[in-house]
């Protein structure tokens, strides 16, 4: 956020907070149960995250992915398209 004015940073923070509140109400949870070994599970999660982010990054949506493995490892990725950031700055 380097180079943004204090007001723009405050707007982005407000937008991010609003998005987080909305996301809690409209989130999608997917549970996947398998017989994978923990090492295989980690490899699958990394590949799954790569493919999902490649697909979702093409859409004009803000999203956050979070996968927790059976070992308790957490993999996450968030994306906010530039248009949404620009709109938040002008609010």
PDB file of N, CA, C and O in Angstrom:
ATOM      1  N   UNK A   1       0.822  -1.182   0.000  1.00  0.00           N
ATOM      2  CA  UNK A   1       0.000   0.000   0.000  1.00  0.00           C
ATOM      3  C   UNK A   1       0.866   1.244   0.000  1.00  0.00           C
ATOM      4  O   UNK A   1       0.398   2.342   0.304  1.00  0.00           O
ATOM      5  N   UNK A   2       2.112   1.067  -0.338  1.00  0.00           N
ATOM      6  CA  UNK A   2       3.032   2.182  -0.391  1.00  0.00           C
ATOM      7  C   UNK A   2       2.560   3.192  -1.426  1.00  0.00           C
ATOM      8  O   UNK A   2       2.165   2.819  -2.531  1.00  0.00           O
ATOM      9  N   UNK A   3       2.602   4.433  -1.078  1.00  0.00           N
ATOM     10  CA  UNK A   3       2.223   5.485  -2.002  1.00  0.00           C
ATOM     11  C   UNK A   3       0.765   5.909  -1.899  1.00  0.00           C
ATOM     12  O   UNK A   3       0.373   6.905  -2.506  1.00  0.00           O
ATOM     13  N   UNK A   4      -0.040   5.179  -1.149  1.00  0.00           N
ATOM     14  CA  UNK A   4      -1.445   5.558  -0.977  1.00  0.00           C
ATOM     15  C   UNK A   4      -1.576   6.572   0.148  1.00  0.00           C
ATOM     16  O   UNK A   4      -0.817   6.545   1.118  1.00  0.00           O
ATOM     17  N   UNK A   5      -2.535   7.454   0.008  1.00  0.00           N
ATOM     18  CA  UNK A   5      -2.793   8.430   1.057  1.00  0.00           C
ATOM     19  C   UNK A   5      -3.380   7.733   2.282  1.00  0.00           C
ATOM     20  O   UNK A   5      -3.834   6.591   2.209  1.00  0.00           O
ATOM     21  N   UNK A   6      -3.361   8.439   3.395  1.00  0.00           N
ATOM     22  CA  UNK A   6      -3.926   7.886   4.626  1.00  0.00           C
ATOM     23  C   UNK A   6      -5.415   7.566   4.430  1.00  0.00           C
ATOM     24  O   UNK A   6      -5.887   6.527   4.890  1.00  0.00           O
ATOM     25  N   UNK A   7      -6.147   8.441   3.757  1.00  0.00           N
ATOM     26  CA  UNK A   7      -7.572   8.226   3.511  1.00  0.00           C
ATOM     27  C   UNK A   7      -7.789   6.978   2.649  1.00  0.00           C
ATOM     28  O   UNK A   7      -8.708   6.199   2.904  1.00  0.00           O
ATOM     29  N   UNK A   8      -6.955   6.789   1.642  1.00  0.00           N
ATOM     30  CA  UNK A   8      -7.083   5.612   0.772  1.00  0.00           C
ATOM     31  C   UNK A   8      -6.798   4.343   1.555  1.00  0.00           C
ATOM     32  O   UNK A   8      -7.492   3.341   1.383  1.00  0.00           O
ATOM     33  N   UNK A   9      -5.783   4.371   2.412  1.00  0.00           N
ATOM     34  CA  UNK A   9      -5.475   3.203   3.236  1.00  0.00           C
ATOM     35  C   UNK A   9      -6.627   2.898   4.187  1.00  0.00           C
ATOM     36  O   UNK A   9      -6.964   1.736   4.412  1.00  0.00           O
ATOM     37  N   UNK A  10      -7.228   3.945   4.741  1.00  0.00           N
ATOM     38  CA  UNK A  10      -8.357   3.758   5.652  1.00  0.00           C
ATOM     39  C   UNK A  10      -9.545   3.156   4.889  1.00  0.00           C
ATOM     40  O   UNK A  10     -10.241   2.286   5.412  1.00  0.00           O
ATOM     41  N   UNK A  11      -9.772   3.616   3.665  1.00  0.00           N
ATOM     42  CA  UNK A  11     -10.859   3.074   2.847  1.00  0.00           C
ATOM     43  C   UNK A  11     -10.627   1.603   2.542  1.00  0.00           C
ATOM     44  O   UNK A  11     -11.557   0.799   2.608  1.00  0.00           O
ATOM     45  N   UNK A  12      -9.384   1.246   2.206  1.00  0.00           N
ATOM     46  CA  UNK A  12      -9.067  -0.151   1.931  1.00  0.00           C
ATOM     47  C   UNK A  12      -9.264  -1.016   3.169  1.00  0.00           C
ATOM     48  O   UNK A  12      -9.779  -2.131   3.080  1.00  0.00           O
ATOM     49  N   UNK A  13      -8.856  -0.502   4.312  1.00  0.00           N
ATOM     50  CA  UNK A  13      -9.027  -1.250   5.553  1.00  0.00           C
ATOM     51  C   UNK A  13     -10.504  -1.450   5.846  1.00  0.00           C
ATOM     52  O   UNK A  13     -10.914  -2.531   6.270  1.00  0.00           O
ATOM     53  N   UNK A  14     -11.310  -0.411   5.622  1.00  0.00           N
ATOM     54  CA  UNK A  14     -12.754  -0.508   5.839  1.00  0.00           C
ATOM     55  C   UNK A  14     -13.364  -1.513   4.873  1.00  0.00           C
ATOM     56  O   UNK A  14     -14.187  -2.338   5.270  1.00  0.00           O
ATOM     57  N   UNK A  15     -12.963  -1.447   3.604  1.00  0.00           N
ATOM     58  CA  UNK A  15     -13.472  -2.379   2.610  1.00  0.00           C
ATOM     59  C   UNK A  15     -13.085  -3.803   2.978  1.00  0.00           C
ATOM     60  O   UNK A  15     -13.910  -4.712   2.879  1.00  0.00           O
ATOM     61  N   UNK A  16     -11.842  -4.011   3.400  1.00  0.00           N
ATOM     62  CA  UNK A  16     -11.383  -5.345   3.780  1.00  0.00           C
ATOM     63  C   UNK A  16     -12.170  -5.884   4.954  1.00  0.00           C
ATOM     64  O   UNK A  16     -12.515  -7.066   4.984  1.00  0.00           O
ATOM     65  N   UNK A  17     -12.458  -5.029   5.924  1.00  0.00           N
ATOM     66  CA  UNK A  17     -13.243  -5.447   7.081  1.00  0.00           C
ATOM     67  C   UNK A  17     -14.661  -5.808   6.655  1.00  0.00           C
ATOM     68  O   UNK A  17     -15.212  -6.811   7.106  1.00  0.00           O
ATOM     69  N   UNK A  18     -15.250  -4.990   5.786  1.00  0.00           N
ATOM     70  CA  UNK A  18     -16.601  -5.272   5.295  1.00  0.00           C
ATOM     71  C   UNK A  18     -16.617  -6.588   4.525  1.00  0.00           C
ATOM     72  O   UNK A  18     -17.542  -7.387   4.680  1.00  0.00           O
ATOM     73  N   UNK A  19     -15.604  -6.819   3.700  1.00  0.00           N
ATOM     74  CA  UNK A  19     -15.522  -8.064   2.939  1.00  0.00           C
ATOM     75  C   UNK A  19     -15.428  -9.249   3.886  1.00  0.00           C
ATOM     76  O   UNK A  19     -16.075 -10.270   3.656  1.00  0.00           O
ATOM     77  N   UNK A  20     -14.645  -9.137   4.935  1.00  0.00           N
ATOM     78  CA  UNK A  20     -14.489 -10.229   5.891  1.00  0.00           C
ATOM     79  C   UNK A  20     -15.815 -10.555   6.565  1.00  0.00           C
ATOM     80  O   UNK A  20     -16.130 -11.726   6.779  1.00  0.00           O
ATOM     81  N   UNK A  21     -16.597  -9.526   6.901  1.00  0.00           N
ATOM     82  CA  UNK A  21     -17.894  -9.767   7.528  1.00  0.00           C
ATOM     83  C   UNK A  21     -18.863 -10.443   6.559  1.00  0.00           C
ATOM     84  O   UNK A  21     -19.598 -11.352   6.945  1.00  0.00           O
ATOM     85  N   UNK A  22     -18.865 -10.002   5.315  1.00  0.00           N
ATOM     86  CA  UNK A  22     -19.731 -10.617   4.318  1.00  0.00           C
ATOM     87  C   UNK A  22     -19.288 -12.052   4.067  1.00  0.00           C
ATOM     88  O   UNK A  22     -20.124 -12.949   3.954  1.00  0.00           O
ATOM     89  N   UNK A  23     -17.991 -12.274   3.979  1.00  0.00           N
ATOM     90  CA  UNK A  23     -17.469 -13.606   3.702  1.00  0.00           C
ATOM     91  C   UNK A  23     -17.894 -14.610   4.768  1.00  0.00           C
ATOM     92  O   UNK A  23     -18.110 -15.783   4.464  1.00  0.00           O
ATOM     93  N   UNK A  24     -18.014 -14.162   6.000  1.00  0.00           N
ATOM     94  CA  UNK A  24     -18.449 -15.064   7.059  1.00  0.00           C
ATOM     95  C   UNK A  24     -19.885 -15.525   6.834  1.00  0.00           C
ATOM     96  O   UNK A  24     -20.250 -16.633   7.225  1.00  0.00           O
ATOM     97  N   UNK A  25     -20.691 -14.688   6.212  1.00  0.00           N
ATOM     98  CA  UNK A  25     -22.096 -15.037   5.982  1.00  0.00           C
ATOM     99  C   UNK A  25     -22.284 -15.850   4.722  1.00  0.00           C
ATOM    100  O   UNK A  25     -23.238 -16.624   4.638  1.00  0.00           O
ATOM    101  N   UNK A  26     -21.421 -15.709   3.747  1.00  0.00           N
ATOM    102  CA  UNK A  26     -21.609 -16.389   2.476  1.00  0.00           C
ATOM    103  C   UNK A  26     -20.402 -17.260   2.131  1.00  0.00           C
ATOM    104  O   UNK A  26     -19.963 -17.295   0.981  1.00  0.00           O
ATOM    105  N   UNK A  27     -19.883 -17.946   3.107  1.00  0.00           N
ATOM    106  CA  UNK A  27     -18.723 -18.784   2.840  1.00  0.00           C
ATOM    107  C   UNK A  27     -19.165 -20.178   2.407  1.00  0.00           C
ATOM    108  O   UNK A  27     -20.271 -20.622   2.714  1.00  0.00           O
ATOM    109  N   UNK A  28     -18.286 -20.847   1.697  1.00  0.00           N
ATOM    110  CA  UNK A  28     -18.524 -22.198   1.248  1.00  0.00           C
ATOM    111  C   UNK A  28     -17.458 -23.076   1.886  1.00  0.00           C
ATOM    112  O   UNK A  28     -16.265 -22.795   1.763  1.00  0.00           O
ATOM    113  N   UNK A  29     -17.873 -24.123   2.556  1.00  0.00           N
ATOM    114  CA  UNK A  29     -16.933 -25.061   3.160  1.00  0.00           C
ATOM    115  C   UNK A  29     -17.054 -26.391   2.439  1.00  0.00           C
ATOM    116  O   UNK A  29     -18.156 -26.888   2.206  1.00  0.00           O
ATOM    117  N   UNK A  30     -15.906 -26.961   2.089  1.00  0.00           N
ATOM    118  CA  UNK A  30     -15.878 -28.254   1.421  1.00  0.00           C
ATOM    119  C   UNK A  30     -15.006 -29.176   2.267  1.00  0.00           C
ATOM    120  O   UNK A  30     -13.841 -28.871   2.520  1.00  0.00           O
ATOM    121  N   UNK A  31     -15.557 -30.284   2.699  1.00  0.00           N
ATOM    122  CA  UNK A  31     -14.794 -31.284   3.446  1.00  0.00           C
ATOM    123  C   UNK A  31     -14.458 -32.422   2.502  1.00  0.00           C
ATOM    124  O   UNK A  31     -15.315 -32.892   1.753  1.00  0.00           O
ATOM    125  N   UNK A  32     -13.206 -32.864   2.539  1.00  0.00           N
ATOM    126  CA  UNK A  32     -12.738 -33.937   1.667  1.00  0.00           C
ATOM    127  C   UNK A  32     -12.079 -34.986   2.549  1.00  0.00           C
ATOM    128  O   UNK A  32     -11.117 -34.686   3.256  1.00  0.00           O
ATOM    129  N   UNK A  33     -12.576 -36.182   2.513  1.00  0.00           N
ATOM    130  CA  UNK A  33     -12.030 -37.274   3.317  1.00  0.00           C
ATOM    131  C   UNK A  33     -11.411 -38.279   2.361  1.00  0.00           C
ATOM    132  O   UNK A  33     -12.025 -38.663   1.366  1.00  0.00           O
ATOM    133  N   UNK A  34     -10.178 -38.708   2.670  1.00  0.00           N
ATOM    134  CA  UNK A  34      -9.514 -39.652   1.789  1.00  0.00           C
ATOM    135  C   UNK A  34      -8.606 -40.578   2.594  1.00  0.00           C
ATOM    136  O   UNK A  34      -8.452 -40.431   3.807  1.00  0.00           O
ATOM    137  N   UNK A  35      -8.022 -41.518   1.896  1.00  0.00           N
ATOM    138  CA  UNK A  35      -7.065 -42.431   2.520  1.00  0.00           C
ATOM    139  C   UNK A  35      -5.630 -42.060   2.146  1.00  0.00           C
ATOM    140  O   UNK A  35      -4.736 -42.904   2.217  1.00  0.00           O
ATOM    141  N   UNK A  36      -5.403 -40.811   1.751  1.00  0.00           N
ATOM    142  CA  UNK A  36      -4.060 -40.360   1.383  1.00  0.00           C
ATOM    143  C   UNK A  36      -3.137 -40.372   2.596  1.00  0.00           C
ATOM    144  O   UNK A  36      -3.578 -40.165   3.726  1.00  0.00           O
ATOM    145  N   UNK A  37      -1.871 -40.613   2.352  1.00  0.00           N
ATOM    146  CA  UNK A  37      -0.877 -40.466   3.414  1.00  0.00           C
ATOM    147  C   UNK A  37      -0.690 -38.980   3.665  1.00  0.00           C
ATOM    148  O   UNK A  37      -1.014 -38.176   2.791  1.00  0.00           O
ATOM    149  N   UNK A  38      -0.179 -38.581   4.829  1.00  0.00           N
ATOM    150  CA  UNK A  38       0.045 -37.147   5.080  1.00  0.00           C
ATOM    151  C   UNK A  38       0.941 -36.484   4.028  1.00  0.00           C
ATOM    152  O   UNK A  38       0.686 -35.346   3.635  1.00  0.00           O
ATOM    153  N   UNK A  39       1.983 -37.177   3.569  1.00  0.00           N
ATOM    154  CA  UNK A  39       2.858 -36.598   2.539  1.00  0.00           C
ATOM    155  C   UNK A  39       2.122 -36.425   1.213  1.00  0.00           C
ATOM    156  O   UNK A  39       2.263 -35.400   0.547  1.00  0.00           O
ATOM    157  N   UNK A  40       1.333 -37.438   0.834  1.00  0.00           N
ATOM    158  CA  UNK A  40       0.553 -37.338  -0.405  1.00  0.00           C
ATOM    159  C   UNK A  40      -0.499 -36.241  -0.286  1.00  0.00           C
ATOM    160  O   UNK A  40      -0.761 -35.516  -1.246  1.00  0.00           O
ATOM    161  N   UNK A  41      -1.093 -36.124   0.887  1.00  0.00           N
ATOM    162  CA  UNK A  41      -2.096 -35.093   1.112  1.00  0.00           C
ATOM    163  C   UNK A  41      -1.498 -33.701   0.903  1.00  0.00           C
ATOM    164  O   UNK A  41      -2.117 -32.848   0.267  1.00  0.00           O
ATOM    165  N   UNK A  42      -0.309 -33.474   1.431  1.00  0.00           N
ATOM    166  CA  UNK A  42       0.362 -32.179   1.268  1.00  0.00           C
ATOM    167  C   UNK A  42       0.622 -31.881  -0.206  1.00  0.00           C
ATOM    168  O   UNK A  42       0.413 -30.756  -0.658  1.00  0.00           O
ATOM    169  N   UNK A  43       1.078 -32.884  -0.956  1.00  0.00           N
ATOM    170  CA  UNK A  43       1.319 -32.685  -2.393  1.00  0.00           C
ATOM    171  C   UNK A  43       0.013 -32.363  -3.121  1.00  0.00           C
ATOM    172  O   UNK A  43      -0.023 -31.480  -3.979  1.00  0.00           O
ATOM    173  N   UNK A  44      -1.048 -33.074  -2.779  1.00  0.00           N
ATOM    174  CA  UNK A  44      -2.352 -32.839  -3.420  1.00  0.00           C
ATOM    175  C   UNK A  44      -2.860 -31.436  -3.088  1.00  0.00           C
ATOM    176  O   UNK A  44      -3.370 -30.735  -3.963  1.00  0.00           O
ATOM    177  N   UNK A  45      -2.723 -31.030  -1.835  1.00  0.00           N
ATOM    178  CA  UNK A  45      -3.191 -29.702  -1.430  1.00  0.00           C
ATOM    179  C   UNK A  45      -2.448 -28.620  -2.206  1.00  0.00           C
ATOM    180  O   UNK A  45      -3.063 -27.671  -2.691  1.00  0.00           O
ATOM    181  N   UNK A  46      -1.131 -28.757  -2.326  1.00  0.00           N
ATOM    182  CA  UNK A  46      -0.357 -27.761  -3.075  1.00  0.00           C
ATOM    183  C   UNK A  46      -0.817 -27.681  -4.524  1.00  0.00           C
ATOM    184  O   UNK A  46      -0.957 -26.584  -5.065  1.00  0.00           O
ATOM    185  N   UNK A  47      -1.053 -28.813  -5.155  1.00  0.00           N
ATOM    186  CA  UNK A  47      -1.515 -28.828  -6.546  1.00  0.00           C
ATOM    187  C   UNK A  47      -2.931 -28.278  -6.654  1.00  0.00           C
ATOM    188  O   UNK A  47      -3.232 -27.515  -7.572  1.00  0.00           O
ATOM    189  N   UNK A  48      -3.791 -28.654  -5.737  1.00  0.00           N
ATOM    190  CA  UNK A  48      -5.156 -28.156  -5.724  1.00  0.00           C
ATOM    191  C   UNK A  48      -5.195 -26.638  -5.568  1.00  0.00           C
ATOM    192  O   UNK A  48      -5.929 -25.957  -6.284  1.00  0.00           O
ATOM    193  N   UNK A  49      -4.408 -26.109  -4.635  1.00  0.00           N
ATOM    194  CA  UNK A  49      -4.357 -24.665  -4.430  1.00  0.00           C
ATOM    195  C   UNK A  49      -3.860 -23.957  -5.693  1.00  0.00           C
ATOM    196  O   UNK A  49      -4.407 -22.926  -6.084  1.00  0.00           O
ATOM    197  N   UNK A  50      -2.830 -24.507  -6.326  1.00  0.00           N
ATOM    198  CA  UNK A  50      -2.292 -23.890  -7.545  1.00  0.00           C
ATOM    199  C   UNK A  50      -3.344 -23.839  -8.646  1.00  0.00           C
ATOM    200  O   UNK A  50      -3.496 -22.818  -9.316  1.00  0.00           O
ATOM    201  N   UNK A  51      -4.062 -24.927  -8.833  1.00  0.00           N
ATOM    202  CA  UNK A  51      -5.070 -24.972  -9.897  1.00  0.00           C
ATOM    203  C   UNK A  51      -6.279 -24.089  -9.579  1.00  0.00           C
ATOM    204  O   UNK A  51      -6.790 -23.394 -10.457  1.00  0.00           O
ATOM    205  N   UNK A  52      -6.729 -24.117  -8.338  1.00  0.00           N
ATOM    206  CA  UNK A  52      -7.870 -23.281  -7.967  1.00  0.00           C
ATOM    207  C   UNK A  52      -7.538 -21.793  -8.068  1.00  0.00           C
ATOM    208  O   UNK A  52      -8.344 -21.012  -8.572  1.00  0.00           O
ATOM    209  N   UNK A  53      -6.360 -21.399  -7.593  1.00  0.00           N
ATOM    210  CA  UNK A  53      -6.011 -19.979  -7.664  1.00  0.00           C
ATOM    211  C   UNK A  53      -5.840 -19.530  -9.116  1.00  0.00           C
ATOM    212  O   UNK A  53      -6.210 -18.408  -9.463  1.00  0.00           O
ATOM    213  N   UNK A  54      -5.286 -20.386  -9.957  1.00  0.00           N
ATOM    214  CA  UNK A  54      -5.144 -20.031 -11.379  1.00  0.00           C
ATOM    215  C   UNK A  54      -6.521 -19.804 -12.012  1.00  0.00           C
ATOM    216  O   UNK A  54      -6.695 -18.888 -12.815  1.00  0.00           O
ATOM    217  N   UNK A  55      -7.482 -20.630 -11.651  1.00  0.00           N
ATOM    218  CA  UNK A  55      -8.829 -20.505 -12.198  1.00  0.00           C
ATOM    219  C   UNK A  55      -9.553 -19.284 -11.603  1.00  0.00           C
ATOM    220  O   UNK A  55     -10.131 -18.482 -12.336  1.00  0.00           O
ATOM    221  N   UNK A  56      -9.515 -19.153 -10.289  1.00  0.00           N
ATOM    222  CA  UNK A  56     -10.255 -18.079  -9.630  1.00  0.00           C
ATOM    223  C   UNK A  56      -9.654 -16.698  -9.873  1.00  0.00           C
ATOM    224  O   UNK A  56     -10.386 -15.709  -9.902  1.00  0.00           O
ATOM    225  N   UNK A  57      -8.337 -16.611 -10.049  1.00  0.00           N
ATOM    226  CA  UNK A  57      -7.695 -15.320 -10.308  1.00  0.00           C
ATOM    227  C   UNK A  57      -8.162 -14.692 -11.615  1.00  0.00           C
ATOM    228  O   UNK A  57      -8.023 -13.484 -11.805  1.00  0.00           O
ATOM    229  N   UNK A  58      -8.711 -15.496 -12.515  1.00  0.00           N
ATOM    230  CA  UNK A  58      -9.217 -14.984 -13.787  1.00  0.00           C
ATOM    231  C   UNK A  58     -10.582 -14.324 -13.641  1.00  0.00           C
ATOM    232  O   UNK A  58     -11.019 -13.597 -14.533  1.00  0.00           O
ATOM    233  N   UNK A  59     -11.252 -14.569 -12.533  1.00  0.00           N
ATOM    234  CA  UNK A  59     -12.592 -14.023 -12.318  1.00  0.00           C
ATOM    235  C   UNK A  59     -12.519 -12.675 -11.599  1.00  0.00           C
ATOM    236  O   UNK A  59     -11.590 -12.447 -10.824  1.00  0.00           O
ATOM    237  N   UNK A  60     -13.465 -11.794 -11.837  1.00  0.00           N
ATOM    238  CA  UNK A  60     -13.460 -10.476 -11.193  1.00  0.00           C
ATOM    239  C   UNK A  60     -14.068 -10.526  -9.787  1.00  0.00           C
ATOM    240  O   UNK A  60     -14.974  -9.758  -9.461  1.00  0.00           O
ATOM    241  N   UNK A  61     -13.553 -11.443  -8.964  1.00  0.00           N
ATOM    242  CA  UNK A  61     -14.095 -11.613  -7.610  1.00  0.00           C
ATOM    243  C   UNK A  61     -12.978 -11.567  -6.581  1.00  0.00           C
ATOM    244  O   UNK A  61     -11.827 -11.896  -6.868  1.00  0.00           O
ATOM    245  N   UNK A  62     -13.338 -11.159  -5.401  1.00  0.00           N
ATOM    246  CA  UNK A  62     -12.425 -11.263  -4.267  1.00  0.00           C
ATOM    247  C   UNK A  62     -12.731 -12.591  -3.586  1.00  0.00           C
ATOM    248  O   UNK A  62     -13.894 -12.959  -3.420  1.00  0.00           O
ATOM    249  N   UNK A  63     -11.687 -13.304  -3.198  1.00  0.00           N
ATOM    250  CA  UNK A  63     -11.905 -14.588  -2.551  1.00  0.00           C
ATOM    251  C   UNK A  63     -10.748 -14.922  -1.627  1.00  0.00           C
ATOM    252  O   UNK A  63      -9.681 -14.312  -1.678  1.00  0.00           O
ATOM    253  N   UNK A  64     -10.992 -15.900  -0.791  1.00  0.00           N
ATOM    254  CA  UNK A  64      -9.959 -16.414   0.100  1.00  0.00           C
ATOM    255  C   UNK A  64     -10.136 -17.921   0.181  1.00  0.00           C
ATOM    256  O   UNK A  64     -11.235 -18.412   0.443  1.00  0.00           O
ATOM    257  N   UNK A  65      -9.048 -18.656  -0.046  1.00  0.00           N
ATOM    258  CA  UNK A  65      -9.056 -20.113   0.067  1.00  0.00           C
ATOM    259  C   UNK A  65      -8.270 -20.499   1.310  1.00  0.00           C
ATOM    260  O   UNK A  65      -7.241 -19.897   1.613  1.00  0.00           O
ATOM    261  N   UNK A  66      -8.754 -21.498   2.022  1.00  0.00           N
ATOM    262  CA  UNK A  66      -8.051 -21.992   3.204  1.00  0.00           C
ATOM    263  C   UNK A  66      -8.266 -23.497   3.272  1.00  0.00           C
ATOM    264  O   UNK A  66      -9.402 -23.971   3.303  1.00  0.00           O
ATOM    265  N   UNK A  67      -7.170 -24.239   3.296  1.00  0.00           N
ATOM    266  CA  UNK A  67      -7.227 -25.690   3.391  1.00  0.00           C
ATOM    267  C   UNK A  67      -6.409 -26.107   4.604  1.00  0.00           C
ATOM    268  O   UNK A  67      -5.265 -25.687   4.775  1.00  0.00           O
ATOM    269  N   UNK A  68      -7.015 -26.939   5.440  1.00  0.00           N
ATOM    270  CA  UNK A  68      -6.322 -27.451   6.616  1.00  0.00           C
ATOM    271  C   UNK A  68      -6.153 -28.952   6.435  1.00  0.00           C
ATOM    272  O   UNK A  68      -7.129 -29.675   6.233  1.00  0.00           O
ATOM    273  N   UNK A  69      -4.919 -29.412   6.507  1.00  0.00           N
ATOM    274  CA  UNK A  69      -4.644 -30.830   6.317  1.00  0.00           C
ATOM    275  C   UNK A  69      -4.942 -31.619   7.587  1.00  0.00           C
ATOM    276  O   UNK A  69      -5.163 -31.050   8.657  1.00  0.00           O
ATOM    277  N   UNK A  70      -4.943 -32.940   7.444  1.00  0.00           N
ATOM    278  CA  UNK A  70      -5.172 -33.808   8.599  1.00  0.00           C
ATOM    279  C   UNK A  70      -4.078 -33.602   9.656  1.00  0.00           C
ATOM    280  O   UNK A  70      -4.324 -33.802  10.846  1.00  0.00           O
ATOM    281  N   UNK A  71      -2.884 -33.208   9.233  1.00  0.00           N
ATOM    282  CA  UNK A  71      -1.777 -32.919  10.157  1.00  0.00           C
ATOM    283  C   UNK A  71      -1.952 -31.583  10.879  1.00  0.00           C
ATOM    284  O   UNK A  71      -1.253 -31.298  11.852  1.00  0.00           O
ATOM    285  N   UNK A  72      -2.882 -30.775  10.397  1.00  0.00           N
ATOM    286  CA  UNK A  72      -3.082 -29.452  10.979  1.00  0.00           C
ATOM    287  C   UNK A  72      -2.362 -28.350  10.222  1.00  0.00           C
ATOM    288  O   UNK A  72      -2.407 -27.193  10.640  1.00  0.00           O
ATOM    289  N   UNK A  73      -1.696 -28.677   9.116  1.00  0.00           N
ATOM    290  CA  UNK A  73      -1.049 -27.656   8.285  1.00  0.00           C
ATOM    291  C   UNK A  73      -2.136 -26.818   7.611  1.00  0.00           C
ATOM    292  O   UNK A  73      -3.164 -27.341   7.181  1.00  0.00           O
ATOM    293  N   UNK A  74      -1.893 -25.528   7.529  1.00  0.00           N
ATOM    294  CA  UNK A  74      -2.869 -24.630   6.907  1.00  0.00           C
ATOM    295  C   UNK A  74      -2.253 -24.017   5.658  1.00  0.00           C
ATOM    296  O   UNK A  74      -1.141 -23.488   5.687  1.00  0.00           O
ATOM    297  N   UNK A  75      -2.993 -24.099   4.570  1.00  0.00           N
ATOM    298  CA  UNK A  75      -2.599 -23.515   3.293  1.00  0.00           C
ATOM    299  C   UNK A  75      -3.662 -22.483   2.953  1.00  0.00           C
ATOM    300  O   UNK A  75      -4.851 -22.799   2.945  1.00  0.00           O
ATOM    301  N   UNK A  76      -3.247 -21.252   2.674  1.00  0.00           N
ATOM    302  CA  UNK A  76      -4.251 -20.257   2.316  1.00  0.00           C
ATOM    303  C   UNK A  76      -3.752 -19.313   1.244  1.00  0.00           C
ATOM    304  O   UNK A  76      -2.551 -19.131   1.043  1.00  0.00           O
ATOM    305  N   UNK A  77      -4.719 -18.720   0.564  1.00  0.00           N
ATOM    306  CA  UNK A  77      -4.445 -17.771  -0.524  1.00  0.00           C
ATOM    307  C   UNK A  77      -5.641 -16.835  -0.618  1.00  0.00           C
ATOM    308  O   UNK A  77      -6.789 -17.273  -0.536  1.00  0.00           O
ATOM    309  N   UNK A  78      -5.373 -15.563  -0.787  1.00  0.00           N
ATOM    310  CA  UNK A  78      -6.434 -14.570  -0.970  1.00  0.00           C
ATOM    311  C   UNK A  78      -6.145 -13.755  -2.212  1.00  0.00           C
ATOM    312  O   UNK A  78      -4.993 -13.590  -2.614  1.00  0.00           O
ATOM    313  N   UNK A  79      -7.205 -13.251  -2.810  1.00  0.00           N
ATOM    314  CA  UNK A  79      -7.054 -12.453  -4.032  1.00  0.00           C
ATOM    315  C   UNK A  79      -8.152 -11.396  -4.069  1.00  0.00           C
ATOM    316  O   UNK A  79      -9.314 -11.667  -3.764  1.00  0.00           O
ATOM    317  N   UNK A  80      -7.761 -10.213  -4.442  1.00  0.00           N
ATOM    318  CA  UNK A  80      -8.723  -9.127  -4.640  1.00  0.00           C
ATOM    319  C   UNK A  80      -8.363  -8.461  -5.963  1.00  0.00           C
ATOM    320  O   UNK A  80      -7.269  -7.913  -6.101  1.00  0.00           O
ATOM    321  N   UNK A  81      -9.271  -8.502  -6.936  1.00  0.00           N
ATOM    322  CA  UNK A  81      -8.951  -7.914  -8.235  1.00  0.00           C
ATOM    323  C   UNK A  81      -8.728  -6.410  -8.125  1.00  0.00           C
ATOM    324  O   UNK A  81      -9.299  -5.749  -7.258  1.00  0.00           O
ATOM    325  N   UNK A  82      -7.916  -5.892  -8.986  1.00  0.00           N
ATOM    326  CA  UNK A  82      -7.561  -4.467  -8.975  1.00  0.00           C
ATOM    327  C   UNK A  82      -8.807  -3.578  -9.005  1.00  0.00           C
ATOM    328  O   UNK A  82      -8.839  -2.537  -8.349  1.00  0.00           O
ATOM    329  N   UNK A  83      -9.824  -3.978  -9.757  1.00  0.00           N
ATOM    330  CA  UNK A  83     -11.045  -3.172  -9.859  1.00  0.00           C
ATOM    331  C   UNK A  83     -11.704  -3.001  -8.491  1.00  0.00           C
ATOM    332  O   UNK A  83     -12.208  -1.922  -8.179  1.00  0.00           O
ATOM    333  N   UNK A  84     -11.703  -4.042  -7.682  1.00  0.00           N
ATOM    334  CA  UNK A  84     -12.298  -3.954  -6.353  1.00  0.00           C
ATOM    335  C   UNK A  84     -11.483  -3.029  -5.459  1.00  0.00           C
ATOM    336  O   UNK A  84     -12.048  -2.286  -4.657  1.00  0.00           O
ATOM    337  N   UNK A  85     -10.161  -3.069  -5.591  1.00  0.00           N
ATOM    338  CA  UNK A  85      -9.311  -2.155  -4.818  1.00  0.00           C
ATOM    339  C   UNK A  85      -9.540  -0.719  -5.242  1.00  0.00           C
ATOM    340  O   UNK A  85      -9.641   0.175  -4.402  1.00  0.00           O
ATOM    341  N   UNK A  86      -9.623  -0.493  -6.561  1.00  0.00           N
ATOM    342  CA  UNK A  86      -9.866   0.865  -7.061  1.00  0.00           C
ATOM    343  C   UNK A  86     -11.203   1.391  -6.566  1.00  0.00           C
ATOM    344  O   UNK A  86     -11.317   2.556  -6.186  1.00  0.00           O
ATOM    345  N   UNK A  87     -12.213   0.534  -6.571  1.00  0.00           N
ATOM    346  CA  UNK A  87     -13.539   0.949  -6.106  1.00  0.00           C
ATOM    347  C   UNK A  87     -13.501   1.280  -4.612  1.00  0.00           C
ATOM    348  O   UNK A  87     -14.120   2.251  -4.177  1.00  0.00           O
ATOM    349  N   UNK A  88     -12.785   0.487  -3.835  1.00  0.00           N
ATOM    350  CA  UNK A  88     -12.685   0.713  -2.386  1.00  0.00           C
ATOM    351  C   UNK A  88     -11.989   2.049  -2.092  1.00  0.00           C
ATOM    352  O   UNK A  88     -12.364   2.753  -1.155  1.00  0.00           O
ATOM    353  N   UNK A  89     -10.994   2.386  -2.879  1.00  0.00           N
ATOM    354  CA  UNK A  89     -10.255   3.635  -2.672  1.00  0.00           C
ATOM    355  C   UNK A  89     -11.164   4.840  -2.926  1.00  0.00           C
ATOM    356  O   UNK A  89     -11.013   5.876  -2.278  1.00  0.00           O
ATOM    357  N   UNK A  90     -12.110   4.710  -3.868  1.00  0.00           N
ATOM    358  CA  UNK A  90     -12.976   5.838  -4.227  1.00  0.00           C
ATOM    359  C   UNK A  90     -14.249   5.915  -3.397  1.00  0.00           C
ATOM    360  O   UNK A  90     -15.084   6.786  -3.643  1.00  0.00           O
ATOM    361  N   UNK A  91     -14.419   5.035  -2.428  1.00  0.00           N
ATOM    362  CA  UNK A  91     -15.613   5.090  -1.569  1.00  0.00           C
ATOM    363  C   UNK A  91     -15.541   6.239  -0.604  1.00  0.00           C
ATOM    364  O   UNK A  91     -16.459   6.434   0.192  1.00  0.00           O
TER     365      UNK A  91
END
